[in-house]
């Protein structure tokens, strides 16, 4: 489930990056200022999803993984 959630977050991040590429084309037109709020929202959404991925990987999964490895090492050492 964790992998699926991380994979989905990465998928959303890629979609937002594709939108950013399309926005670069729109910015060339004179009406681009009308979309400034949408551009800002897209950037905030991209930043949010990137920070969420960082939090999940570095602050949640990595410490739990290290704790699991340490516990497995203790169990392995006690059986020898």
PDB file of N, CA, C and O in Angstrom:
ATOM      1  N   UNK A   1       0.821  -1.196   0.000  1.00  0.00           N
ATOM      2  CA  UNK A   1       0.000   0.000   0.000  1.00  0.00           C
ATOM      3  C   UNK A   1       0.864   1.258   0.000  1.00  0.00           C
ATOM      4  O   UNK A   1       0.527   2.256  -0.638  1.00  0.00           O
ATOM      5  N   UNK A   2       1.981   1.200   0.722  1.00  0.00           N
ATOM      6  CA  UNK A   2       2.871   2.361   0.773  1.00  0.00           C
ATOM      7  C   UNK A   2       3.446   2.640  -0.615  1.00  0.00           C
ATOM      8  O   UNK A   2       3.475   3.781  -1.074  1.00  0.00           O
ATOM      9  N   UNK A   3       3.903   1.567  -1.274  1.00  0.00           N
ATOM     10  CA  UNK A   3       4.462   1.745  -2.614  1.00  0.00           C
ATOM     11  C   UNK A   3       3.411   2.317  -3.559  1.00  0.00           C
ATOM     12  O   UNK A   3       3.717   3.207  -4.352  1.00  0.00           O
ATOM     13  N   UNK A   4       2.194   1.829  -3.489  1.00  0.00           N
ATOM     14  CA  UNK A   4       1.135   2.317  -4.361  1.00  0.00           C
ATOM     15  C   UNK A   4       0.883   3.801  -4.119  1.00  0.00           C
ATOM     16  O   UNK A   4       0.697   4.572  -5.061  1.00  0.00           O
ATOM     17  N   UNK A   5       0.879   4.192  -2.847  1.00  0.00           N
ATOM     18  CA  UNK A   5       0.648   5.600  -2.518  1.00  0.00           C
ATOM     19  C   UNK A   5       1.796   6.480  -3.024  1.00  0.00           C
ATOM     20  O   UNK A   5       1.553   7.544  -3.595  1.00  0.00           O
ATOM     21  N   UNK A   6       3.035   6.048  -2.821  1.00  0.00           N
ATOM     22  CA  UNK A   6       4.186   6.805  -3.318  1.00  0.00           C
ATOM     23  C   UNK A   6       4.179   6.871  -4.844  1.00  0.00           C
ATOM     24  O   UNK A   6       4.500   7.906  -5.429  1.00  0.00           O
ATOM     25  N   UNK A   7       3.814   5.774  -5.475  1.00  0.00           N
ATOM     26  CA  UNK A   7       3.742   5.740  -6.933  1.00  0.00           C
ATOM     27  C   UNK A   7       2.680   6.718  -7.438  1.00  0.00           C
ATOM     28  O   UNK A   7       2.898   7.420  -8.425  1.00  0.00           O
ATOM     29  N   UNK A   8       1.542   6.761  -6.764  1.00  0.00           N
ATOM     30  CA  UNK A   8       0.486   7.681  -7.163  1.00  0.00           C
ATOM     31  C   UNK A   8       0.927   9.133  -6.979  1.00  0.00           C
ATOM     32  O   UNK A   8       0.634   9.981  -7.822  1.00  0.00           O
ATOM     33  N   UNK A   9       1.620   9.421  -5.898  1.00  0.00           N
ATOM     34  CA  UNK A   9       2.137  10.783  -5.678  1.00  0.00           C
ATOM     35  C   UNK A   9       3.106  11.174  -6.790  1.00  0.00           C
ATOM     36  O   UNK A   9       3.078  12.305  -7.275  1.00  0.00           O
ATOM     37  N   UNK A  10       3.956  10.244  -7.186  1.00  0.00           N
ATOM     38  CA  UNK A  10       4.897  10.521  -8.275  1.00  0.00           C
ATOM     39  C   UNK A  10       4.141  10.751  -9.591  1.00  0.00           C
ATOM     40  O   UNK A  10       4.526  11.598 -10.396  1.00  0.00           O
ATOM     41  N   UNK A  11       3.076   9.998  -9.795  1.00  0.00           N
ATOM     42  CA  UNK A  11       2.246  10.172 -10.991  1.00  0.00           C
ATOM     43  C   UNK A  11       1.631  11.578 -11.004  1.00  0.00           C
ATOM     44  O   UNK A  11       1.646  12.250 -12.035  1.00  0.00           O
ATOM     45  N   UNK A  12       1.099  12.017  -9.877  1.00  0.00           N
ATOM     46  CA  UNK A  12       0.511  13.355  -9.781  1.00  0.00           C
ATOM     47  C   UNK A  12       1.576  14.419 -10.013  1.00  0.00           C
ATOM     48  O   UNK A  12       1.319  15.423 -10.676  1.00  0.00           O
ATOM     49  N   UNK A  13       2.760  14.204  -9.474  1.00  0.00           N
ATOM     50  CA  UNK A  13       3.854  15.154  -9.680  1.00  0.00           C
ATOM     51  C   UNK A  13       4.184  15.272 -11.170  1.00  0.00           C
ATOM     52  O   UNK A  13       4.385  16.377 -11.675  1.00  0.00           O
ATOM     53  N   UNK A  14       4.240  14.159 -11.862  1.00  0.00           N
ATOM     54  CA  UNK A  14       4.545  14.193 -13.299  1.00  0.00           C
ATOM     55  C   UNK A  14       3.448  14.906 -14.083  1.00  0.00           C
ATOM     56  O   UNK A  14       3.735  15.651 -15.021  1.00  0.00           O
ATOM     57  N   UNK A  15       2.198  14.681 -13.702  1.00  0.00           N
ATOM     58  CA  UNK A  15       1.103  15.388 -14.363  1.00  0.00           C
ATOM     59  C   UNK A  15       1.218  16.892 -14.167  1.00  0.00           C
ATOM     60  O   UNK A  15       0.998  17.660 -15.104  1.00  0.00           O
ATOM     61  N   UNK A  16       1.559  17.316 -12.959  1.00  0.00           N
ATOM     62  CA  UNK A  16       1.720  18.742 -12.693  1.00  0.00           C
ATOM     63  C   UNK A  16       2.895  19.321 -13.479  1.00  0.00           C
ATOM     64  O   UNK A  16       2.847  20.471 -13.918  1.00  0.00           O
ATOM     65  N   UNK A  17       3.937  18.533 -13.653  1.00  0.00           N
ATOM     66  CA  UNK A  17       5.071  18.999 -14.455  1.00  0.00           C
ATOM     67  C   UNK A  17       4.684  19.138 -15.918  1.00  0.00           C
ATOM     68  O   UNK A  17       5.145  20.056 -16.597  1.00  0.00           O
ATOM     69  N   UNK A  18       3.835  18.229 -16.415  1.00  0.00           N
ATOM     70  CA  UNK A  18       3.348  18.362 -17.791  1.00  0.00           C
ATOM     71  C   UNK A  18       2.524  19.631 -17.949  1.00  0.00           C
ATOM     72  O   UNK A  18       2.633  20.324 -18.960  1.00  0.00           O
ATOM     73  N   UNK A  19       1.705  19.933 -16.961  1.00  0.00           N
ATOM     74  CA  UNK A  19       0.912  21.165 -16.999  1.00  0.00           C
ATOM     75  C   UNK A  19       1.839  22.370 -17.027  1.00  0.00           C
ATOM     76  O   UNK A  19       1.563  23.347 -17.724  1.00  0.00           O
ATOM     77  N   UNK A  20       2.931  22.315 -16.281  1.00  0.00           N
ATOM     78  CA  UNK A  20       3.905  23.408 -16.268  1.00  0.00           C
ATOM     79  C   UNK A  20       4.453  23.632 -17.682  1.00  0.00           C
ATOM     80  O   UNK A  20       4.624  24.774 -18.108  1.00  0.00           O
ATOM     81  N   UNK A  21       4.727  22.545 -18.406  1.00  0.00           N
ATOM     82  CA  UNK A  21       5.219  22.688 -19.783  1.00  0.00           C
ATOM     83  C   UNK A  21       4.177  23.352 -20.677  1.00  0.00           C
ATOM     84  O   UNK A  21       4.513  24.197 -21.507  1.00  0.00           O
ATOM     85  N   UNK A  22       2.917  22.970 -20.506  1.00  0.00           N
ATOM     86  CA  UNK A  22       1.857  23.604 -21.296  1.00  0.00           C
ATOM     87  C   UNK A  22       1.708  25.079 -20.914  1.00  0.00           C
ATOM     88  O   UNK A  22       1.428  25.923 -21.766  1.00  0.00           O
ATOM     89  N   UNK A  23       1.896  25.377 -19.643  1.00  0.00           N
ATOM     90  CA  UNK A  23       1.786  26.764 -19.189  1.00  0.00           C
ATOM     91  C   UNK A  23       2.865  27.646 -19.809  1.00  0.00           C
ATOM     92  O   UNK A  23       2.633  28.831 -20.051  1.00  0.00           O
ATOM     93  N   UNK A  24       4.023  27.086 -20.064  1.00  0.00           N
ATOM     94  CA  UNK A  24       5.087  27.859 -20.700  1.00  0.00           C
ATOM     95  C   UNK A  24       4.651  28.342 -22.070  1.00  0.00           C
ATOM     96  O   UNK A  24       5.001  29.449 -22.478  1.00  0.00           O
ATOM     97  N   UNK A  25       3.895  27.528 -22.782  1.00  0.00           N
ATOM     98  CA  UNK A  25       3.400  27.918 -24.102  1.00  0.00           C
ATOM     99  C   UNK A  25       2.364  29.033 -23.962  1.00  0.00           C
ATOM    100  O   UNK A  25       2.378  29.995 -24.730  1.00  0.00           O
ATOM    101  N   UNK A  26       1.476  28.905 -22.996  1.00  0.00           N
ATOM    102  CA  UNK A  26       0.411  29.894 -22.793  1.00  0.00           C
ATOM    103  C   UNK A  26       0.987  31.246 -22.386  1.00  0.00           C
ATOM    104  O   UNK A  26       0.435  32.286 -22.744  1.00  0.00           O
ATOM    105  N   UNK A  27       2.080  31.241 -21.648  1.00  0.00           N
ATOM    106  CA  UNK A  27       2.666  32.497 -21.175  1.00  0.00           C
ATOM    107  C   UNK A  27       3.144  33.389 -22.313  1.00  0.00           C
ATOM    108  O   UNK A  27       3.369  34.582 -22.110  1.00  0.00           O
ATOM    109  N   UNK A  28       3.298  32.831 -23.493  1.00  0.00           N
ATOM    110  CA  UNK A  28       3.742  33.628 -24.643  1.00  0.00           C
ATOM    111  C   UNK A  28       2.648  34.552 -25.164  1.00  0.00           C
ATOM    112  O   UNK A  28       2.930  35.538 -25.846  1.00  0.00           O
ATOM    113  N   UNK A  29       1.412  34.232 -24.845  1.00  0.00           N
ATOM    114  CA  UNK A  29       0.287  35.018 -25.363  1.00  0.00           C
ATOM    115  C   UNK A  29      -0.025  36.183 -24.430  1.00  0.00           C
ATOM    116  O   UNK A  29       0.312  36.164 -23.246  1.00  0.00           O
ATOM    117  N   UNK A  30      -0.667  37.179 -24.985  1.00  0.00           N
ATOM    118  CA  UNK A  30      -0.958  38.390 -24.205  1.00  0.00           C
ATOM    119  C   UNK A  30      -1.989  38.137 -23.109  1.00  0.00           C
ATOM    120  O   UNK A  30      -2.024  38.877 -22.126  1.00  0.00           O
ATOM    121  N   UNK A  31      -2.829  37.112 -23.253  1.00  0.00           N
ATOM    122  CA  UNK A  31      -3.852  36.811 -22.246  1.00  0.00           C
ATOM    123  C   UNK A  31      -3.295  36.009 -21.075  1.00  0.00           C
ATOM    124  O   UNK A  31      -4.056  35.617 -20.191  1.00  0.00           O
ATOM    125  N   UNK A  32      -2.008  35.758 -21.044  1.00  0.00           N
ATOM    126  CA  UNK A  32      -1.407  34.914 -20.002  1.00  0.00           C
ATOM    127  C   UNK A  32      -1.616  35.485 -18.607  1.00  0.00           C
ATOM    128  O   UNK A  32      -1.704  34.725 -17.642  1.00  0.00           O
ATOM    129  N   UNK A  33      -1.698  36.799 -18.480  1.00  0.00           N
ATOM    130  CA  UNK A  33      -1.878  37.403 -17.155  1.00  0.00           C
ATOM    131  C   UNK A  33      -3.211  36.992 -16.531  1.00  0.00           C
ATOM    132  O   UNK A  33      -3.361  37.016 -15.309  1.00  0.00           O
ATOM    133  N   UNK A  34      -4.172  36.616 -17.368  1.00  0.00           N
ATOM    134  CA  UNK A  34      -5.466  36.166 -16.861  1.00  0.00           C
ATOM    135  C   UNK A  34      -5.346  34.825 -16.126  1.00  0.00           C
ATOM    136  O   UNK A  34      -6.190  34.480 -15.299  1.00  0.00           O
ATOM    137  N   UNK A  35      -4.299  34.088 -16.437  1.00  0.00           N
ATOM    138  CA  UNK A  35      -4.106  32.763 -15.849  1.00  0.00           C
ATOM    139  C   UNK A  35      -3.083  32.765 -14.711  1.00  0.00           C
ATOM    140  O   UNK A  35      -2.665  31.701 -14.255  1.00  0.00           O
ATOM    141  N   UNK A  36      -2.689  33.921 -14.263  1.00  0.00           N
ATOM    142  CA  UNK A  36      -1.652  34.009 -13.223  1.00  0.00           C
ATOM    143  C   UNK A  36      -2.051  33.253 -11.956  1.00  0.00           C
ATOM    144  O   UNK A  36      -1.217  32.581 -11.349  1.00  0.00           O
ATOM    145  N   UNK A  37      -3.306  33.356 -11.557  1.00  0.00           N
ATOM    146  CA  UNK A  37      -3.754  32.627 -10.364  1.00  0.00           C
ATOM    147  C   UNK A  37      -3.678  31.121 -10.579  1.00  0.00           C
ATOM    148  O   UNK A  37      -3.302  30.384  -9.667  1.00  0.00           O
ATOM    149  N   UNK A  38      -4.029  30.662 -11.768  1.00  0.00           N
ATOM    150  CA  UNK A  38      -3.956  29.232 -12.075  1.00  0.00           C
ATOM    151  C   UNK A  38      -2.501  28.761 -12.078  1.00  0.00           C
ATOM    152  O   UNK A  38      -2.196  27.673 -11.589  1.00  0.00           O
ATOM    153  N   UNK A  39      -1.609  29.580 -12.628  1.00  0.00           N
ATOM    154  CA  UNK A  39      -0.188  29.226 -12.631  1.00  0.00           C
ATOM    155  C   UNK A  39       0.334  29.118 -11.196  1.00  0.00           C
ATOM    156  O   UNK A  39       1.070  28.187 -10.868  1.00  0.00           O
ATOM    157  N   UNK A  40      -0.043  30.054 -10.361  1.00  0.00           N
ATOM    158  CA  UNK A  40       0.401  30.041  -8.963  1.00  0.00           C
ATOM    159  C   UNK A  40      -0.156  28.826  -8.226  1.00  0.00           C
ATOM    160  O   UNK A  40       0.545  28.200  -7.431  1.00  0.00           O
ATOM    161  N   UNK A  41      -1.412  28.499  -8.492  1.00  0.00           N
ATOM    162  CA  UNK A  41      -2.020  27.335  -7.853  1.00  0.00           C
ATOM    163  C   UNK A  41      -1.303  26.053  -8.275  1.00  0.00           C
ATOM    164  O   UNK A  41      -1.028  25.191  -7.440  1.00  0.00           O
ATOM    165  N   UNK A  42      -1.003  25.926  -9.561  1.00  0.00           N
ATOM    166  CA  UNK A  42      -0.281  24.756 -10.032  1.00  0.00           C
ATOM    167  C   UNK A  42       1.076  24.637  -9.357  1.00  0.00           C
ATOM    168  O   UNK A  42       1.488  23.539  -8.983  1.00  0.00           O
ATOM    169  N   UNK A  43       1.768  25.743  -9.198  1.00  0.00           N
ATOM    170  CA  UNK A  43       3.072  25.723  -8.553  1.00  0.00           C
ATOM    171  C   UNK A  43       2.946  25.327  -7.086  1.00  0.00           C
ATOM    172  O   UNK A  43       3.772  24.569  -6.579  1.00  0.00           O
ATOM    173  N   UNK A  44       1.935  25.823  -6.408  1.00  0.00           N
ATOM    174  CA  UNK A  44       1.730  25.463  -5.002  1.00  0.00           C
ATOM    175  C   UNK A  44       1.354  23.995  -4.853  1.00  0.00           C
ATOM    176  O   UNK A  44       1.770  23.339  -3.898  1.00  0.00           O
ATOM    177  N   UNK A  45       0.565  23.477  -5.799  1.00  0.00           N
ATOM    178  CA  UNK A  45       0.208  22.064  -5.768  1.00  0.00           C
ATOM    179  C   UNK A  45       1.438  21.187  -5.989  1.00  0.00           C
ATOM    180  O   UNK A  45       1.604  20.169  -5.317  1.00  0.00           O
ATOM    181  N   UNK A  46       2.288  21.574  -6.917  1.00  0.00           N
ATOM    182  CA  UNK A  46       3.511  20.828  -7.184  1.00  0.00           C
ATOM    183  C   UNK A  46       4.422  20.851  -5.965  1.00  0.00           C
ATOM    184  O   UNK A  46       4.982  19.822  -5.587  1.00  0.00           O
ATOM    185  N   UNK A  47       4.571  22.002  -5.360  1.00  0.00           N
ATOM    186  CA  UNK A  47       5.393  22.114  -4.154  1.00  0.00           C
ATOM    187  C   UNK A  47       4.827  21.251  -3.025  1.00  0.00           C
ATOM    188  O   UNK A  47       5.576  20.589  -2.307  1.00  0.00           O
ATOM    189  N   UNK A  48       3.527  21.261  -2.877  1.00  0.00           N
ATOM    190  CA  UNK A  48       2.878  20.471  -1.825  1.00  0.00           C
ATOM    191  C   UNK A  48       3.127  18.978  -2.024  1.00  0.00           C
ATOM    192  O   UNK A  48       3.471  18.277  -1.072  1.00  0.00           O
ATOM    193  N   UNK A  49       2.960  18.492  -3.234  1.00  0.00           N
ATOM    194  CA  UNK A  49       3.136  17.060  -3.489  1.00  0.00           C
ATOM    195  C   UNK A  49       4.597  16.661  -3.313  1.00  0.00           C
ATOM    196  O   UNK A  49       4.877  15.557  -2.846  1.00  0.00           O
ATOM    197  N   UNK A  50       5.535  17.537  -3.678  1.00  0.00           N
ATOM    198  CA  UNK A  50       6.953  17.238  -3.488  1.00  0.00           C
ATOM    199  C   UNK A  50       7.316  17.204  -2.004  1.00  0.00           C
ATOM    200  O   UNK A  50       8.086  16.346  -1.571  1.00  0.00           O
ATOM    201  N   UNK A  51       6.767  18.129  -1.231  1.00  0.00           N
ATOM    202  CA  UNK A  51       7.028  18.118   0.202  1.00  0.00           C
ATOM    203  C   UNK A  51       6.388  16.907   0.878  1.00  0.00           C
ATOM    204  O   UNK A  51       6.963  16.341   1.807  1.00  0.00           O
ATOM    205  N   UNK A  52       5.214  16.513   0.421  1.00  0.00           N
ATOM    206  CA  UNK A  52       4.561  15.327   0.960  1.00  0.00           C
ATOM    207  C   UNK A  52       5.394  14.083   0.685  1.00  0.00           C
ATOM    208  O   UNK A  52       5.554  13.240   1.568  1.00  0.00           O
ATOM    209  N   UNK A  53       5.923  13.957  -0.518  1.00  0.00           N
ATOM    210  CA  UNK A  53       6.776  12.815  -0.852  1.00  0.00           C
ATOM    211  C   UNK A  53       8.028  12.800   0.023  1.00  0.00           C
ATOM    212  O   UNK A  53       8.425  11.751   0.529  1.00  0.00           O
ATOM    213  N   UNK A  54       8.639  13.952   0.195  1.00  0.00           N
ATOM    214  CA  UNK A  54       9.822  14.040   1.047  1.00  0.00           C
ATOM    215  C   UNK A  54       9.487  13.614   2.471  1.00  0.00           C
ATOM    216  O   UNK A  54      10.221  12.830   3.074  1.00  0.00           O
ATOM    217  N   UNK A  55       8.399  14.117   3.003  1.00  0.00           N
ATOM    218  CA  UNK A  55       7.993  13.782   4.368  1.00  0.00           C
ATOM    219  C   UNK A  55       7.778  12.281   4.510  1.00  0.00           C
ATOM    220  O   UNK A  55       8.263  11.664   5.459  1.00  0.00           O
ATOM    221  N   UNK A  56       7.052  11.701   3.567  1.00  0.00           N
ATOM    222  CA  UNK A  56       6.760  10.268   3.668  1.00  0.00           C
ATOM    223  C   UNK A  56       8.029   9.434   3.596  1.00  0.00           C
ATOM    224  O   UNK A  56       8.182   8.475   4.352  1.00  0.00           O
ATOM    225  N   UNK A  57       8.940   9.787   2.695  1.00  0.00           N
ATOM    226  CA  UNK A  57      10.157   8.989   2.519  1.00  0.00           C
ATOM    227  C   UNK A  57      11.174   9.210   3.630  1.00  0.00           C
ATOM    228  O   UNK A  57      11.681   8.247   4.206  1.00  0.00           O
ATOM    229  N   UNK A  58      11.472  10.450   3.930  1.00  0.00           N
ATOM    230  CA  UNK A  58      12.569  10.760   4.845  1.00  0.00           C
ATOM    231  C   UNK A  58      12.132  10.762   6.310  1.00  0.00           C
ATOM    232  O   UNK A  58      12.871  10.292   7.174  1.00  0.00           O
ATOM    233  N   UNK A  59      10.960  11.279   6.591  1.00  0.00           N
ATOM    234  CA  UNK A  59      10.528  11.425   7.977  1.00  0.00           C
ATOM    235  C   UNK A  59       9.739  10.218   8.497  1.00  0.00           C
ATOM    236  O   UNK A  59       9.701   9.987   9.706  1.00  0.00           O
ATOM    237  N   UNK A  60       9.117   9.456   7.613  1.00  0.00           N
ATOM    238  CA  UNK A  60       8.271   8.355   8.065  1.00  0.00           C
ATOM    239  C   UNK A  60       8.878   6.996   7.717  1.00  0.00           C
ATOM    240  O   UNK A  60       9.126   6.183   8.607  1.00  0.00           O
ATOM    241  N   UNK A  61       9.117   6.749   6.433  1.00  0.00           N
ATOM    242  CA  UNK A  61       9.536   5.422   6.005  1.00  0.00           C
ATOM    243  C   UNK A  61      10.971   5.106   6.417  1.00  0.00           C
ATOM    244  O   UNK A  61      11.238   4.025   6.941  1.00  0.00           O
ATOM    245  N   UNK A  62      11.889   6.030   6.188  1.00  0.00           N
ATOM    246  CA  UNK A  62      13.296   5.748   6.477  1.00  0.00           C
ATOM    247  C   UNK A  62      13.554   5.433   7.949  1.00  0.00           C
ATOM    248  O   UNK A  62      14.237   4.449   8.230  1.00  0.00           O
ATOM    249  N   UNK A  63      13.040   6.220   8.911  1.00  0.00           N
ATOM    250  CA  UNK A  63      13.268   5.852  10.317  1.00  0.00           C
ATOM    251  C   UNK A  63      12.641   4.494  10.678  1.00  0.00           C
ATOM    252  O   UNK A  63      13.223   3.723  11.441  1.00  0.00           O
ATOM    253  N   UNK A  64      11.479   4.216  10.136  1.00  0.00           N
ATOM    254  CA  UNK A  64      10.835   2.924  10.406  1.00  0.00           C
ATOM    255  C   UNK A  64      11.647   1.780   9.805  1.00  0.00           C
ATOM    256  O   UNK A  64      11.777   0.713  10.406  1.00  0.00           O
ATOM    257  N   UNK A  65      12.188   2.016   8.621  1.00  0.00           N
ATOM    258  CA  UNK A  65      13.017   1.005   7.981  1.00  0.00           C
ATOM    259  C   UNK A  65      14.273   0.737   8.810  1.00  0.00           C
ATOM    260  O   UNK A  65      14.648  -0.415   9.027  1.00  0.00           O
ATOM    261  N   UNK A  66      14.910   1.795   9.264  1.00  0.00           N
ATOM    262  CA  UNK A  66      16.119   1.635  10.092  1.00  0.00           C
ATOM    263  C   UNK A  66      15.796   0.888  11.386  1.00  0.00           C
ATOM    264  O   UNK A  66      16.578   0.049  11.832  1.00  0.00           O
ATOM    265  N   UNK A  67      14.666   1.188  11.974  1.00  0.00           N
ATOM    266  CA  UNK A  67      14.237   0.499  13.192  1.00  0.00           C
ATOM    267  C   UNK A  67      13.985  -0.981  12.904  1.00  0.00           C
ATOM    268  O   UNK A  67      14.354  -1.828  13.718  1.00  0.00           O
ATOM    269  N   UNK A  68      13.377  -1.311  11.787  1.00  0.00           N
ATOM    270  CA  UNK A  68      13.141  -2.701  11.405  1.00  0.00           C
ATOM    271  C   UNK A  68      14.453  -3.443  11.221  1.00  0.00           C
ATOM    272  O   UNK A  68      14.611  -4.555  11.725  1.00  0.00           O
ATOM    273  N   UNK A  69      15.390  -2.847  10.512  1.00  0.00           N
ATOM    274  CA  UNK A  69      16.696  -3.480  10.279  1.00  0.00           C
ATOM    275  C   UNK A  69      17.407  -3.717  11.603  1.00  0.00           C
ATOM    276  O   UNK A  69      17.982  -4.785  11.816  1.00  0.00           O
ATOM    277  N   UNK A  70      17.373  -2.740  12.485  1.00  0.00           N
ATOM    278  CA  UNK A  70      18.007  -2.882  13.804  1.00  0.00           C
ATOM    279  C   UNK A  70      17.350  -4.012  14.590  1.00  0.00           C
ATOM    280  O   UNK A  70      18.045  -4.798  15.234  1.00  0.00           O
ATOM    281  N   UNK A  71      16.044  -4.102  14.550  1.00  0.00           N
ATOM    282  CA  UNK A  71      15.335  -5.182  15.255  1.00  0.00           C
ATOM    283  C   UNK A  71      15.689  -6.534  14.675  1.00  0.00           C
ATOM    284  O   UNK A  71      15.869  -7.493  15.425  1.00  0.00           O
ATOM    285  N   UNK A  72      15.793  -6.639  13.362  1.00  0.00           N
ATOM    286  CA  UNK A  72      16.167  -7.896  12.728  1.00  0.00           C
ATOM    287  C   UNK A  72      17.593  -8.303  13.092  1.00  0.00           C
ATOM    288  O   UNK A  72      17.879  -9.486  13.278  1.00  0.00           O
ATOM    289  N   UNK A  73      18.480  -7.322  13.192  1.00  0.00           N
ATOM    290  CA  UNK A  73      19.854  -7.624  13.586  1.00  0.00           C
ATOM    291  C   UNK A  73      19.912  -8.157  15.014  1.00  0.00           C
ATOM    292  O   UNK A  73      20.675  -9.078  15.304  1.00  0.00           O
ATOM    293  N   UNK A  74      19.106  -7.578  15.905  1.00  0.00           N
ATOM    294  CA  UNK A  74      19.064  -8.052  17.307  1.00  0.00           C
ATOM    295  C   UNK A  74      18.524  -9.470  17.386  1.00  0.00           C
ATOM    296  O   UNK A  74      19.039 -10.298  18.138  1.00  0.00           O
ATOM    297  N   UNK A  75      17.474  -9.749  16.603  1.00  0.00           N
ATOM    298  CA  UNK A  75      16.901 -11.090  16.601  1.00  0.00           C
ATOM    299  C   UNK A  75      17.893 -12.082  16.037  1.00  0.00           C
ATOM    300  O   UNK A  75      18.034 -13.184  16.566  1.00  0.00           O
ATOM    301  N   UNK A  76      18.585 -11.709  14.967  1.00  0.00           N
ATOM    302  CA  UNK A  76      19.595 -12.590  14.360  1.00  0.00           C
ATOM    303  C   UNK A  76      20.738 -12.846  15.323  1.00  0.00           C
ATOM    304  O   UNK A  76      21.250 -13.963  15.388  1.00  0.00           O
ATOM    305  N   UNK A  77      21.147 -11.831  16.072  1.00  0.00           N
ATOM    306  CA  UNK A  77      22.251 -11.989  17.024  1.00  0.00           C
ATOM    307  C   UNK A  77      21.839 -12.849  18.212  1.00  0.00           C
ATOM    308  O   UNK A  77      22.674 -13.567  18.761  1.00  0.00           O
ATOM    309  N   UNK A  78      20.591 -12.797  18.618  1.00  0.00           N
ATOM    310  CA  UNK A  78      20.157 -13.582  19.775  1.00  0.00           C
ATOM    311  C   UNK A  78      19.980 -15.056  19.426  1.00  0.00           C
ATOM    312  O   UNK A  78      19.992 -15.894  20.329  1.00  0.00           O
ATOM    313  N   UNK A  79      19.817 -15.402  18.156  1.00  0.00           N
ATOM    314  CA  UNK A  79      19.647 -16.799  17.760  1.00  0.00           C
ATOM    315  C   UNK A  79      20.970 -17.484  17.457  1.00  0.00           C
ATOM    316  O   UNK A  79      20.991 -18.697  17.247  1.00  0.00           O
ATOM    317  N   UNK A  80      22.058 -16.756  17.427  1.00  0.00           N
ATOM    318  CA  UNK A  80      23.342 -17.393  17.139  1.00  0.00           C
ATOM    319  C   UNK A  80      24.104 -17.702  18.366  1.00  0.00           C
ATOM    320  O   UNK A  80      25.207 -18.242  18.288  1.00  0.00           O
TER     321      UNK A  80
END
